[in-house]
Amino acid sequence: MNAMRLRRLPVIGCLTAGGLVLLTAGPAFAHVSVQPGQAEKGGYSTINFKVPNERDDSSTVKLEVNLPADHPLASVMPQPVPGWGVKVTKSKLAKPMEVHGEKINEAVTKVTWTGGKIEPGTFQQFPLSVGQLPEDADQLVFKALQTYDNKEVVRWIEEPQEGAAEPENPAPVLKLVAPAKGSDGQDAAAASGQGQGKDSEKAGAENSASEDASDDKDGSDTTARVLGIAGIVIGAAGVAFGVVASRRRSA
C-alpha cells in the first residue's frame, strides 16, 4: 500500500504543478491590450483597446488610457462606443511640435470612457484614430487604468522589457514598424510611370494600326480610281468602235 502511494505522489505532484502553471498563466491572457499590435511609422492608424473583465463578481465601469508624453500625438479621435461616454483630456506641450507645417502647442494626454459596463466573462473594445505616429520610435506605451464597480482599480502601467518575462500588469504597447513598400508613394509613382509607358506603347500601336489602315484605304481608293478611269477609257473606245463600224456598214 505504501509503495502504491509513493508511486502516485509524482503523478499528483505533476498535476498540481500543471494546475499552478494554468492558474499563473491565466491572467496573462486577460490584460488590457492594444490591437492591432503594430502600425507604420509616420502614418495614421485606428487602434482598439481591448478590455476583458477579469473578475467573476464585478463589472468594469471605467477605462483611462494615458497617451505617451515623450511622443505626443497631434490627432487623437475616439470612435463612439454604444453605452459609453468619452472624455478627451488635452495638455499643453512643454515643447511645441510641427505637423503639416503648423505648430501644435497642446496634445491629447488622456482618454477616459465611463458610463457603460463590461460584465464578467465579456470584453469591450474602445477604438481611437491616432497620428501622426512618430518616425523616431519603435513603440508607444499606453498606460491604462481599469476600474470595477466595487471600486477596485487595476493599473496596467508596467512597461514590458525586451528579453524579460512579461510583468504582472503590462501596459498596452503599440509596436511601430517601417512603412510598407510603396506606401510612401515612390513605388506608386513608379507604377504610374510604368502604366504611362504601357499606355504610350498602346497608343503608338493604335496610331500605327490607324496609319496602316489609312494607307490601305488610300491604296484602295487609288486602285478604284485607276479601274474607274480604265473603265471609262474602254467604254469610250467601245463607243468609237461602234460608230466606225456603223459608218462602214452604211457605206
HELIX and SHEET records of a PDB file:
HELIX    1   1 ASN A    2  ALA A   25  1                                  24    
HELIX    2   2 GLY A   26  ALA A   30  5                                   5    
HELIX    3   3 GLN A  186  SER A  250  1                                  65    
SHEET    1   A 4 SER A  33  GLN A  35  0                                        
SHEET    2   A 4 SER A  45  PRO A  52 -1                                        
SHEET    3   A 4 PHE A 123  GLY A 131 -1                                        
SHEET    4   A 4 SER A  75  PRO A  78 -1                                        
SHEET    1   B 3 GLN A  38  GLU A  40  0                                        
SHEET    2   B 3 VAL A 173  VAL A 177  1                                        
SHEET    3   B 3 GLN A 139  VAL A 141 -1                                        
SHEET    1   C 5 GLY A  85  VAL A  99  0                                        
SHEET    2   C 5 GLU A 102  ILE A 118 -1                                        
SHEET    3   C 5 THR A  60  ASN A  66 -1                                        
SHEET    4   C 5 LYS A 143  TYR A 148 -1                                        
SHEET    5   C 5 VAL A 153  TRP A 156 -1                                        
END                                                                             
